[in-house]
Amino acid sequence: MLLAQAFEGDYRTPTCAACGVKMVEREGKAVPFWGCINYPACRVRLPRAV
């Protein structure tokens, strides 16, 4: 349910549940993920399918 809300509107880019802004694609050491654009103040992350 939270994941469905995160992808509301633009279904390709999730929205940060804490800030309400679109997230950006980031590359982690092991896997890619969606990260909040307001990092480091907001540390919300979502996994990204590869």
All heavy atoms as atom14 arrays in JSON, in Angstrom:
{
  "sequence": "MLLAQAFEGDYRTPTCAACGVKMVEREGKAVPFWGCINYPACRVRLPRAV",
  "atom14_mask": [
    [1, 1, 1, 1, 1, 1, 1, 1, 0, 0, 0, 0, 0, 0],
    [1, 1, 1, 1, 1, 1, 1, 1, 0, 0, 0, 0, 0, 0],
    [1, 1, 1, 1, 1, 1, 1, 1, 0, 0, 0, 0, 0, 0],
    [1, 1, 1, 1, 1, 0, 0, 0, 0, 0, 0, 0, 0, 0],
    [1, 1, 1, 1, 1, 1, 1, 1, 1, 0, 0, 0, 0, 0],
    [1, 1, 1, 1, 1, 0, 0, 0, 0, 0, 0, 0, 0, 0],
    [1, 1, 1, 1, 1, 1, 1, 1, 1, 1, 1, 0, 0, 0],
    [1, 1, 1, 1, 1, 1, 1, 1, 1, 0, 0, 0, 0, 0],
    [1, 1, 1, 1, 0, 0, 0, 0, 0, 0, 0, 0, 0, 0],
    [1, 1, 1, 1, 1, 1, 1, 1, 0, 0, 0, 0, 0, 0],
    [1, 1, 1, 1, 1, 1, 1, 1, 1, 1, 1, 1, 0, 0],
    [1, 1, 1, 1, 1, 1, 1, 1, 1, 1, 1, 0, 0, 0],
    [1, 1, 1, 1, 1, 1, 1, 0, 0, 0, 0, 0, 0, 0],
    [1, 1, 1, 1, 1, 1, 1, 0, 0, 0, 0, 0, 0, 0],
    [1, 1, 1, 1, 1, 1, 1, 0, 0, 0, 0, 0, 0, 0],
    [1, 1, 1, 1, 1, 1, 0, 0, 0, 0, 0, 0, 0, 0],
    [1, 1, 1, 1, 1, 0, 0, 0, 0, 0, 0, 0, 0, 0],
    [1, 1, 1, 1, 1, 0, 0, 0, 0, 0, 0, 0, 0, 0],
    [1, 1, 1, 1, 1, 1, 0, 0, 0, 0, 0, 0, 0, 0],
    [1, 1, 1, 1, 0, 0, 0, 0, 0, 0, 0, 0, 0, 0],
    [1, 1, 1, 1, 1, 1, 1, 0, 0, 0, 0, 0, 0, 0],
    [1, 1, 1, 1, 1, 1, 1, 1, 1, 0, 0, 0, 0, 0],
    [1, 1, 1, 1, 1, 1, 1, 1, 0, 0, 0, 0, 0, 0],
    [1, 1, 1, 1, 1, 1, 1, 0, 0, 0, 0, 0, 0, 0],
    [1, 1, 1, 1, 1, 1, 1, 1, 1, 0, 0, 0, 0, 0],
    [1, 1, 1, 1, 1, 1, 1, 1, 1, 1, 1, 0, 0, 0],
    [1, 1, 1, 1, 1, 1, 1, 1, 1, 0, 0, 0, 0, 0],
    [1, 1, 1, 1, 0, 0, 0, 0, 0, 0, 0, 0, 0, 0],
    [1, 1, 1, 1, 1, 1, 1, 1, 1, 0, 0, 0, 0, 0],
    [1, 1, 1, 1, 1, 0, 0, 0, 0, 0, 0, 0, 0, 0],
    [1, 1, 1, 1, 1, 1, 1, 0, 0, 0, 0, 0, 0, 0],
    [1, 1, 1, 1, 1, 1, 1, 0, 0, 0, 0, 0, 0, 0],
    [1, 1, 1, 1, 1, 1, 1, 1, 1, 1, 1, 0, 0, 0],
    [1, 1, 1, 1, 1, 1, 1, 1, 1, 1, 1, 1, 1, 1],
    [1, 1, 1, 1, 0, 0, 0, 0, 0, 0, 0, 0, 0, 0],
    [1, 1, 1, 1, 1, 1, 0, 0, 0, 0, 0, 0, 0, 0],
    [1, 1, 1, 1, 1, 1, 1, 1, 0, 0, 0, 0, 0, 0],
    [1, 1, 1, 1, 1, 1, 1, 1, 0, 0, 0, 0, 0, 0],
    [1, 1, 1, 1, 1, 1, 1, 1, 1, 1, 1, 1, 0, 0],
    [1, 1, 1, 1, 1, 1, 1, 0, 0, 0, 0, 0, 0, 0],
    [1, 1, 1, 1, 1, 0, 0, 0, 0, 0, 0, 0, 0, 0],
    [1, 1, 1, 1, 1, 1, 0, 0, 0, 0, 0, 0, 0, 0],
    [1, 1, 1, 1, 1, 1, 1, 1, 1, 1, 1, 0, 0, 0],
    [1, 1, 1, 1, 1, 1, 1, 0, 0, 0, 0, 0, 0, 0],
    [1, 1, 1, 1, 1, 1, 1, 1, 1, 1, 1, 0, 0, 0],
    [1, 1, 1, 1, 1, 1, 1, 1, 0, 0, 0, 0, 0, 0],
    [1, 1, 1, 1, 1, 1, 1, 0, 0, 0, 0, 0, 0, 0],
    [1, 1, 1, 1, 1, 1, 1, 1, 1, 1, 1, 0, 0, 0],
    [1, 1, 1, 1, 1, 0, 0, 0, 0, 0, 0, 0, 0, 0],
    [1, 1, 1, 1, 1, 1, 1, 0, 0, 0, 0, 0, 0, 0]
  ],
  "atom14_positions": [
    [[0.83, -1.18, 0.0], [0.0, 0.0, 0.0], [0.88, 1.26, 0.0], [0.61, 2.17, -0.75], [-0.92, -0.01, 1.2], [-1.82, 1.15, 1.1], [-3.37, 1.17, 1.67], [-4.35, 0.44, 2.41], [0.0, 0.0, 0.0], [0.0, 0.0, 0.0], [0.0, 0.0, 0.0], [0.0, 0.0, 0.0], [0.0, 0.0, 0.0], [0.0, 0.0, 0.0]],
    [[1.92, 1.29, 0.81], [2.82, 2.44, 0.84], [3.56, 2.58, -0.49], [3.74, 3.68, -0.98], [3.83, 2.31, 1.97], [4.86, 3.44, 2.11], [4.15, 4.78, 2.32], [5.79, 3.17, 3.26], [0.0, 0.0, 0.0], [0.0, 0.0, 0.0], [0.0, 0.0, 0.0], [0.0, 0.0, 0.0], [0.0, 0.0, 0.0], [0.0, 0.0, 0.0]],
    [[3.95, 1.44, -1.08], [4.64, 1.48, -2.35], [3.74, 2.04, -3.45], [4.18, 2.83, -4.28], [5.12, 0.08, -2.73], [6.13, -0.01, -3.86], [7.36, 0.82, -3.54], [6.51, -1.44, -4.12], [0.0, 0.0, 0.0], [0.0, 0.0, 0.0], [0.0, 0.0, 0.0], [0.0, 0.0, 0.0], [0.0, 0.0, 0.0], [0.0, 0.0, 0.0]],
    [[2.46, 1.7, -3.44], [1.51, 2.24, -4.41], [1.38, 3.75, -4.24], [1.32, 4.5, -5.23], [0.16, 1.57, -4.25], [0.0, 0.0, 0.0], [0.0, 0.0, 0.0], [0.0, 0.0, 0.0], [0.0, 0.0, 0.0], [0.0, 0.0, 0.0], [0.0, 0.0, 0.0], [0.0, 0.0, 0.0], [0.0, 0.0, 0.0], [0.0, 0.0, 0.0]],
    [[1.36, 4.23, -3.03], [1.27, 5.67, -2.76], [2.56, 6.37, -3.2], [2.52, 7.49, -3.7], [1.01, 5.93, -1.28], [0.81, 7.4, -0.96], [0.55, 7.64, 0.52], [0.64, 6.71, 1.33], [0.24, 8.84, 0.86], [0.0, 0.0, 0.0], [0.0, 0.0, 0.0], [0.0, 0.0, 0.0], [0.0, 0.0, 0.0], [0.0, 0.0, 0.0]],
    [[3.69, 5.73, -3.04], [4.97, 6.32, -3.4], [5.09, 6.56, -4.9], [5.74, 7.49, -5.34], [6.12, 5.44, -2.91], [0.0, 0.0, 0.0], [0.0, 0.0, 0.0], [0.0, 0.0, 0.0], [0.0, 0.0, 0.0], [0.0, 0.0, 0.0], [0.0, 0.0, 0.0], [0.0, 0.0, 0.0], [0.0, 0.0, 0.0], [0.0, 0.0, 0.0]],
    [[4.45, 5.71, -5.71], [4.53, 5.83, -7.16], [3.32, 6.56, -7.75], [3.12, 6.55, -8.95], [4.66, 4.44, -7.8], [6.05, 3.88, -7.69], [6.42, 3.11, -6.61], [6.99, 4.15, -8.66], [7.69, 2.6, -6.51], [8.27, 3.64, -8.56], [8.62, 2.86, -7.48], [0.0, 0.0, 0.0], [0.0, 0.0, 0.0], [0.0, 0.0, 0.0]],
    [[2.52, 7.22, -6.92], [1.33, 7.92, -7.36], [1.7, 9.04, -8.34], [2.68, 9.74, -8.17], [0.61, 8.52, -6.15], [-0.73, 9.13, -6.47], [-1.44, 9.62, -5.23], [-1.18, 9.08, -4.14], [-2.24, 10.55, -5.36], [0.0, 0.0, 0.0], [0.0, 0.0, 0.0], [0.0, 0.0, 0.0], [0.0, 0.0, 0.0], [0.0, 0.0, 0.0]],
    [[0.87, 9.24, -9.37], [1.14, 10.28, -10.37], [2.08, 9.75, -11.43], [1.71, 8.91, -12.23], [0.0, 0.0, 0.0], [0.0, 0.0, 0.0], [0.0, 0.0, 0.0], [0.0, 0.0, 0.0], [0.0, 0.0, 0.0], [0.0, 0.0, 0.0], [0.0, 0.0, 0.0], [0.0, 0.0, 0.0], [0.0, 0.0, 0.0], [0.0, 0.0, 0.0]],
    [[3.32, 10.2, -11.44], [4.34, 9.7, -12.34], [4.72, 8.3, -11.86], [5.42, 8.14, -10.88], [5.55, 10.64, -12.32], [6.71, 10.12, -13.15], [6.55, 9.13, -13.89], [7.79, 10.72, -13.07], [0.0, 0.0, 0.0], [0.0, 0.0, 0.0], [0.0, 0.0, 0.0], [0.0, 0.0, 0.0], [0.0, 0.0, 0.0], [0.0, 0.0, 0.0]],
    [[4.24, 7.29, -12.55], [4.42, 5.93, -12.08], [5.85, 5.42, -12.22], [6.19, 4.38, -11.69], [3.45, 4.97, -12.78], [3.68, 4.85, -14.27], [4.51, 3.87, -14.78], [3.08, 5.71, -15.17], [4.73, 3.75, -16.13], [3.28, 5.6, -16.51], [4.11, 4.62, -17.0], [4.32, 4.52, -18.34], [0.0, 0.0, 0.0], [0.0, 0.0, 0.0]],
    [[6.7, 6.13, -12.92], [8.09, 5.69, -13.09], [9.02, 6.21, -12.01], [10.06, 5.64, -11.75], [8.62, 6.15, -14.44], [7.91, 5.52, -15.6], [8.46, 6.0, -16.89], [7.65, 5.49, -17.98], [8.02, 5.53, -19.23], [9.17, 6.06, -19.55], [7.22, 5.04, -20.15], [0.0, 0.0, 0.0], [0.0, 0.0, 0.0], [0.0, 0.0, 0.0]],
    [[8.66, 7.32, -11.39], [9.51, 7.92, -10.36], [8.75, 7.98, -9.04], [7.72, 8.63, -8.96], [9.92, 9.35, -10.77], [10.48, 9.31, -12.09], [10.93, 9.92, -9.81], [0.0, 0.0, 0.0], [0.0, 0.0, 0.0], [0.0, 0.0, 0.0], [0.0, 0.0, 0.0], [0.0, 0.0, 0.0], [0.0, 0.0, 0.0], [0.0, 0.0, 0.0]],
    [[9.26, 7.32, -8.0], [8.56, 7.35, -6.72], [8.65, 8.72, -6.03], [9.53, 9.53, -6.33], [9.27, 6.29, -5.9], [10.62, 6.19, -6.49], [10.47, 6.51, -7.95], [0.0, 0.0, 0.0], [0.0, 0.0, 0.0], [0.0, 0.0, 0.0], [0.0, 0.0, 0.0], [0.0, 0.0, 0.0], [0.0, 0.0, 0.0], [0.0, 0.0, 0.0]],
    [[7.74, 8.95, -5.11], [7.71, 10.16, -4.32], [8.15, 9.82, -2.9], [7.75, 8.8, -2.36], [6.29, 10.75, -4.29], [5.88, 11.01, -5.63], [6.22, 12.02, -3.49], [0.0, 0.0, 0.0], [0.0, 0.0, 0.0], [0.0, 0.0, 0.0], [0.0, 0.0, 0.0], [0.0, 0.0, 0.0], [0.0, 0.0, 0.0], [0.0, 0.0, 0.0]],
    [[8.95, 10.66, -2.3], [9.42, 10.44, -0.93], [8.24, 10.51, 0.02], [7.48, 11.48, 0.01], [10.47, 11.49, -0.56], [11.04, 11.35, 1.14], [0.0, 0.0, 0.0], [0.0, 0.0, 0.0], [0.0, 0.0, 0.0], [0.0, 0.0, 0.0], [0.0, 0.0, 0.0], [0.0, 0.0, 0.0], [0.0, 0.0, 0.0], [0.0, 0.0, 0.0]],
    [[8.09, 9.49, 0.84], [6.97, 9.43, 1.79], [7.11, 10.49, 2.88], [6.11, 10.94, 3.43], [6.91, 8.04, 2.42], [0.0, 0.0, 0.0], [0.0, 0.0, 0.0], [0.0, 0.0, 0.0], [0.0, 0.0, 0.0], [0.0, 0.0, 0.0], [0.0, 0.0, 0.0], [0.0, 0.0, 0.0], [0.0, 0.0, 0.0], [0.0, 0.0, 0.0]],
    [[8.32, 10.92, 3.18], [8.54, 11.91, 4.24], [8.43, 13.34, 3.73], [7.87, 14.2, 4.4], [9.9, 11.69, 4.89], [0.0, 0.0, 0.0], [0.0, 0.0, 0.0], [0.0, 0.0, 0.0], [0.0, 0.0, 0.0], [0.0, 0.0, 0.0], [0.0, 0.0, 0.0], [0.0, 0.0, 0.0], [0.0, 0.0, 0.0], [0.0, 0.0, 0.0]],
    [[8.98, 13.62, 2.55], [9.06, 14.99, 2.04], [7.98, 15.33, 1.01], [7.66, 16.49, 0.82], [10.41, 15.23, 1.39], [11.8, 15.04, 2.48], [0.0, 0.0, 0.0], [0.0, 0.0, 0.0], [0.0, 0.0, 0.0], [0.0, 0.0, 0.0], [0.0, 0.0, 0.0], [0.0, 0.0, 0.0], [0.0, 0.0, 0.0], [0.0, 0.0, 0.0]],
    [[7.51, 14.32, 0.29], [6.51, 14.56, -0.75], [7.1, 15.03, -2.07], [6.37, 15.5, -2.93], [0.0, 0.0, 0.0], [0.0, 0.0, 0.0], [0.0, 0.0, 0.0], [0.0, 0.0, 0.0], [0.0, 0.0, 0.0], [0.0, 0.0, 0.0], [0.0, 0.0, 0.0], [0.0, 0.0, 0.0], [0.0, 0.0, 0.0], [0.0, 0.0, 0.0]],
    [[8.43, 14.92, -2.25], [9.07, 15.31, -3.51], [9.49, 14.06, -4.26], [9.63, 12.99, -3.69], [10.3, 16.22, -3.26], [9.89, 17.52, -2.61], [11.35, 15.52, -2.43], [0.0, 0.0, 0.0], [0.0, 0.0, 0.0], [0.0, 0.0, 0.0], [0.0, 0.0, 0.0], [0.0, 0.0, 0.0], [0.0, 0.0, 0.0], [0.0, 0.0, 0.0]],
    [[9.69, 14.19, -5.57], [10.13, 13.05, -6.37], [11.54, 12.65, -5.97], [12.37, 13.48, -5.61], [10.09, 13.4, -7.86], [8.69, 13.53, -8.4], [8.01, 12.18, -8.35], [6.6, 12.26, -8.89], [5.94, 10.97, -8.8], [0.0, 0.0, 0.0], [0.0, 0.0, 0.0], [0.0, 0.0, 0.0], [0.0, 0.0, 0.0], [0.0, 0.0, 0.0]],
    [[11.8, 11.37, -6.06], [13.1, 10.83, -5.69], [13.99, 10.76, -6.92], [13.52, 10.91, -8.05], [12.93, 9.45, -5.06], [12.07, 9.5, -3.79], [11.79, 7.91, -3.06], [13.12, 7.88, -1.88], [0.0, 0.0, 0.0], [0.0, 0.0, 0.0], [0.0, 0.0, 0.0], [0.0, 0.0, 0.0], [0.0, 0.0, 0.0], [0.0, 0.0, 0.0]],
    [[15.28, 10.52, -6.71], [16.24, 10.42, -7.81], [16.91, 9.06, -7.76], [17.04, 8.44, -6.71], [17.31, 11.54, -7.74], [16.69, 12.89, -7.99], [18.04, 11.54, -6.42], [0.0, 0.0, 0.0], [0.0, 0.0, 0.0], [0.0, 0.0, 0.0], [0.0, 0.0, 0.0], [0.0, 0.0, 0.0], [0.0, 0.0, 0.0], [0.0, 0.0, 0.0]],
    [[17.36, 8.61, -8.94], [18.05, 7.33, -9.03], [19.47, 7.52, -8.51], [20.16, 8.46, -8.88], [18.1, 6.87, -10.48], [16.74, 6.59, -11.06], [16.83, 6.15, -12.5], [17.72, 5.34, -12.84], [16.0, 6.63, -13.27], [0.0, 0.0, 0.0], [0.0, 0.0, 0.0], [0.0, 0.0, 0.0], [0.0, 0.0, 0.0], [0.0, 0.0, 0.0]],
    [[19.89, 6.61, -7.66], [21.24, 6.66, -7.1], [21.88, 5.28, -7.23], [21.19, 4.28, -7.28], [21.21, 7.09, -5.64], [20.56, 8.46, -5.44], [21.03, 9.06, -4.15], [20.32, 10.27, -3.84], [20.75, 11.49, -4.13], [21.88, 11.65, -4.75], [20.04, 12.56, -3.79], [0.0, 0.0, 0.0], [0.0, 0.0, 0.0], [0.0, 0.0, 0.0]],
    [[23.2, 5.26, -7.25], [23.95, 4.01, -7.32], [24.61, 3.74, -5.98], [25.44, 4.54, -5.53], [25.03, 4.09, -8.41], [24.46, 4.19, -9.81], [23.76, 2.93, -10.24], [24.18, 1.82, -9.84], [22.77, 3.06, -10.99], [0.0, 0.0, 0.0], [0.0, 0.0, 0.0], [0.0, 0.0, 0.0], [0.0, 0.0, 0.0], [0.0, 0.0, 0.0]],
    [[24.24, 2.65, -5.35], [24.86, 2.24, -4.1], [26.09, 1.39, -4.38], [26.41, 1.1, -5.53], [0.0, 0.0, 0.0], [0.0, 0.0, 0.0], [0.0, 0.0, 0.0], [0.0, 0.0, 0.0], [0.0, 0.0, 0.0], [0.0, 0.0, 0.0], [0.0, 0.0, 0.0], [0.0, 0.0, 0.0], [0.0, 0.0, 0.0], [0.0, 0.0, 0.0]],
    [[26.78, 0.98, -3.34], [27.96, 0.13, -3.52], [27.58, -1.21, -4.13], [28.32, -1.76, -4.94], [28.67, -0.08, -2.19], [29.32, 1.17, -1.67], [30.02, 0.9, -0.36], [30.64, 2.19, 0.15], [31.27, 2.02, 1.45], [0.0, 0.0, 0.0], [0.0, 0.0, 0.0], [0.0, 0.0, 0.0], [0.0, 0.0, 0.0], [0.0, 0.0, 0.0]],
    [[26.44, -1.75, -3.73], [26.04, -3.08, -4.21], [24.86, -3.02, -5.18], [24.86, -3.74, -6.18], [25.68, -3.96, -3.03], [0.0, 0.0, 0.0], [0.0, 0.0, 0.0], [0.0, 0.0, 0.0], [0.0, 0.0, 0.0], [0.0, 0.0, 0.0], [0.0, 0.0, 0.0], [0.0, 0.0, 0.0], [0.0, 0.0, 0.0], [0.0, 0.0, 0.0]],
    [[23.88, -2.18, -4.9], [22.67, -2.16, -5.72], [22.18, -0.73, -5.95], [22.41, 0.16, -5.13], [21.53, -2.96, -5.05], [21.86, -4.44, -4.98], [21.21, -2.42, -3.68], [0.0, 0.0, 0.0], [0.0, 0.0, 0.0], [0.0, 0.0, 0.0], [0.0, 0.0, 0.0], [0.0, 0.0, 0.0], [0.0, 0.0, 0.0], [0.0, 0.0, 0.0]],
    [[21.48, -0.49, -7.07], [20.9, 0.82, -7.31], [19.66, 1.02, -6.44], [19.01, 0.05, -6.04], [20.53, 0.79, -8.79], [20.38, -0.65, -9.12], [21.28, -1.4, -8.19], [0.0, 0.0, 0.0], [0.0, 0.0, 0.0], [0.0, 0.0, 0.0], [0.0, 0.0, 0.0], [0.0, 0.0, 0.0], [0.0, 0.0, 0.0], [0.0, 0.0, 0.0]],
    [[19.33, 2.27, -6.14], [18.17, 2.56, -5.31], [17.62, 3.94, -5.64], [18.26, 4.73, -6.33], [18.52, 2.47, -3.82], [19.55, 3.47, -3.37], [19.16, 4.7, -2.85], [20.91, 3.21, -3.46], [20.1, 5.64, -2.43], [21.86, 4.13, -3.05], [21.44, 5.35, -2.53], [0.0, 0.0, 0.0], [0.0, 0.0, 0.0], [0.0, 0.0, 0.0]],
    [[16.42, 4.21, -5.17], [15.81, 5.54, -5.25], [16.14, 6.25, -3.95], [15.92, 5.71, -2.87], [14.29, 5.46, -5.39], [13.84, 4.89, -6.69], [13.38, 3.62, -6.9], [13.78, 5.55, -7.95], [13.05, 3.46, -8.22], [13.28, 4.63, -8.89], [14.1, 6.84, -8.38], [13.09, 4.97, -10.23], [13.91, 7.15, -9.71], [13.42, 6.23, -10.62]],
    [[16.65, 7.47, -4.03], [16.97, 8.24, -2.84], [16.28, 9.59, -2.88], [16.04, 10.15, -3.94], [0.0, 0.0, 0.0], [0.0, 0.0, 0.0], [0.0, 0.0, 0.0], [0.0, 0.0, 0.0], [0.0, 0.0, 0.0], [0.0, 0.0, 0.0], [0.0, 0.0, 0.0], [0.0, 0.0, 0.0], [0.0, 0.0, 0.0], [0.0, 0.0, 0.0]],
    [[15.98, 10.11, -1.71], [15.32, 11.41, -1.62], [16.26, 12.5, -2.1], [17.46, 12.49, -1.82], [14.88, 11.69, -0.18], [13.99, 13.25, -0.03], [0.0, 0.0, 0.0], [0.0, 0.0, 0.0], [0.0, 0.0, 0.0], [0.0, 0.0, 0.0], [0.0, 0.0, 0.0], [0.0, 0.0, 0.0], [0.0, 0.0, 0.0], [0.0, 0.0, 0.0]],
    [[15.73, 13.46, -2.83], [16.54, 14.57, -3.34], [17.01, 15.48, -2.21], [17.97, 16.22, -2.36], [15.74, 15.35, -4.41], [16.69, 16.17, -5.27], [14.69, 16.22, -3.79], [16.06, 16.68, -6.54], [0.0, 0.0, 0.0], [0.0, 0.0, 0.0], [0.0, 0.0, 0.0], [0.0, 0.0, 0.0], [0.0, 0.0, 0.0], [0.0, 0.0, 0.0]],
    [[16.36, 15.41, -1.05], [16.73, 16.24, 0.09], [17.78, 15.59, 0.99], [17.97, 16.02, 2.12], [15.49, 16.57, 0.93], [14.55, 17.48, 0.19], [14.98, 18.37, -0.54], [13.27, 17.26, 0.33], [0.0, 0.0, 0.0], [0.0, 0.0, 0.0], [0.0, 0.0, 0.0], [0.0, 0.0, 0.0], [0.0, 0.0, 0.0], [0.0, 0.0, 0.0]],
    [[18.47, 14.55, 0.5], [19.56, 13.92, 1.25], [20.65, 14.96, 1.5], [20.93, 15.75, 0.62], [20.12, 12.74, 0.46], [21.28, 12.05, 1.12], [21.06, 11.05, 2.04], [22.58, 12.41, 0.83], [22.13, 10.43, 2.67], [23.65, 11.79, 1.45], [23.41, 10.8, 2.36], [24.46, 10.18, 2.98], [0.0, 0.0, 0.0], [0.0, 0.0, 0.0]],
    [[21.25, 15.07, 2.64], [21.27, 14.19, 3.8], [20.22, 14.52, 4.86], [20.1, 13.8, 5.83], [22.67, 14.37, 4.35], [23.01, 15.78, 4.05], [22.32, 16.07, 2.73], [0.0, 0.0, 0.0], [0.0, 0.0, 0.0], [0.0, 0.0, 0.0], [0.0, 0.0, 0.0], [0.0, 0.0, 0.0], [0.0, 0.0, 0.0], [0.0, 0.0, 0.0]],
    [[19.44, 15.59, 4.68], [18.41, 15.91, 5.67], [17.35, 14.81, 5.74], [16.85, 14.49, 6.8], [17.76, 17.25, 5.35], [0.0, 0.0, 0.0], [0.0, 0.0, 0.0], [0.0, 0.0, 0.0], [0.0, 0.0, 0.0], [0.0, 0.0, 0.0], [0.0, 0.0, 0.0], [0.0, 0.0, 0.0], [0.0, 0.0, 0.0], [0.0, 0.0, 0.0]],
    [[17.03, 14.23, 4.6], [16.05, 13.13, 4.54], [16.77, 11.91, 3.98], [17.38, 11.96, 2.94], [14.88, 13.53, 3.63], [13.64, 12.24, 3.49], [0.0, 0.0, 0.0], [0.0, 0.0, 0.0], [0.0, 0.0, 0.0], [0.0, 0.0, 0.0], [0.0, 0.0, 0.0], [0.0, 0.0, 0.0], [0.0, 0.0, 0.0], [0.0, 0.0, 0.0]],
    [[16.66, 10.8, 4.68], [17.37, 9.58, 4.29], [16.45, 8.46, 3.81], [16.82, 7.29, 3.87], [18.23, 9.09, 5.45], [19.33, 10.08, 5.81], [20.18, 9.54, 6.94], [21.29, 10.44, 7.21], [22.51, 10.25, 6.72], [22.77, 9.23, 5.96], [23.48, 11.11, 7.0], [0.0, 0.0, 0.0], [0.0, 0.0, 0.0], [0.0, 0.0, 0.0]],
    [[15.28, 8.83, 3.29], [14.35, 7.83, 2.79], [14.94, 7.19, 1.52], [15.43, 7.88, 0.64], [12.97, 8.46, 2.5], [12.05, 7.46, 1.81], [12.35, 8.95, 3.79], [0.0, 0.0, 0.0], [0.0, 0.0, 0.0], [0.0, 0.0, 0.0], [0.0, 0.0, 0.0], [0.0, 0.0, 0.0], [0.0, 0.0, 0.0], [0.0, 0.0, 0.0]],
    [[14.88, 5.85, 1.46], [15.37, 5.1, 0.32], [14.37, 4.03, -0.07], [13.68, 3.49, 0.79], [16.68, 4.4, 0.67], [17.82, 5.32, 0.94], [19.04, 4.59, 1.47], [19.36, 3.4, 0.7], [20.57, 2.91, 0.55], [21.58, 3.49, 1.13], [20.78, 1.83, -0.15], [0.0, 0.0, 0.0], [0.0, 0.0, 0.0], [0.0, 0.0, 0.0]],
    [[14.3, 3.73, -1.36], [13.48, 2.63, -1.85], [14.35, 1.78, -2.78], [15.16, 2.33, -3.53], [12.28, 3.15, -2.65], [11.2, 3.9, -1.89], [10.18, 4.46, -2.88], [10.51, 2.97, -0.91], [0.0, 0.0, 0.0], [0.0, 0.0, 0.0], [0.0, 0.0, 0.0], [0.0, 0.0, 0.0], [0.0, 0.0, 0.0], [0.0, 0.0, 0.0]],
    [[14.17, 0.46, -2.77], [14.93, -0.37, -3.69], [14.5, -0.1, -5.14], [13.37, 0.27, -5.4], [14.58, -1.8, -3.26], [13.28, -1.66, -2.55], [13.26, -0.3, -1.94], [0.0, 0.0, 0.0], [0.0, 0.0, 0.0], [0.0, 0.0, 0.0], [0.0, 0.0, 0.0], [0.0, 0.0, 0.0], [0.0, 0.0, 0.0], [0.0, 0.0, 0.0]],
    [[15.44, -0.28, -6.05], [15.14, -0.08, -7.46], [15.39, -1.39, -8.19], [16.43, -2.03, -8.0], [16.05, 1.01, -8.04], [15.63, 1.47, -9.41], [16.49, 2.6, -9.88], [17.69, 2.05, -10.48], [18.8, 2.72, -10.68], [18.88, 3.97, -10.31], [19.83, 2.16, -11.23], [0.0, 0.0, 0.0], [0.0, 0.0, 0.0], [0.0, 0.0, 0.0]],
    [[14.44, -1.8, -9.01], [14.6, -3.03, -9.77], [15.72, -2.86, -10.81], [15.86, -1.8, -11.4], [13.3, -3.39, -10.48], [0.0, 0.0, 0.0], [0.0, 0.0, 0.0], [0.0, 0.0, 0.0], [0.0, 0.0, 0.0], [0.0, 0.0, 0.0], [0.0, 0.0, 0.0], [0.0, 0.0, 0.0], [0.0, 0.0, 0.0], [0.0, 0.0, 0.0]],
    [[16.51, -3.89, -10.98], [17.61, -3.81, -11.95], [17.29, -4.57, -13.2], [16.43, -5.35, -13.3], [18.94, -4.34, -11.36], [19.49, -3.34, -10.39], [18.76, -5.68, -10.71], [0.0, 0.0, 0.0], [0.0, 0.0, 0.0], [0.0, 0.0, 0.0], [0.0, 0.0, 0.0], [0.0, 0.0, 0.0], [0.0, 0.0, 0.0], [0.0, 0.0, 0.0]]
  ]
}
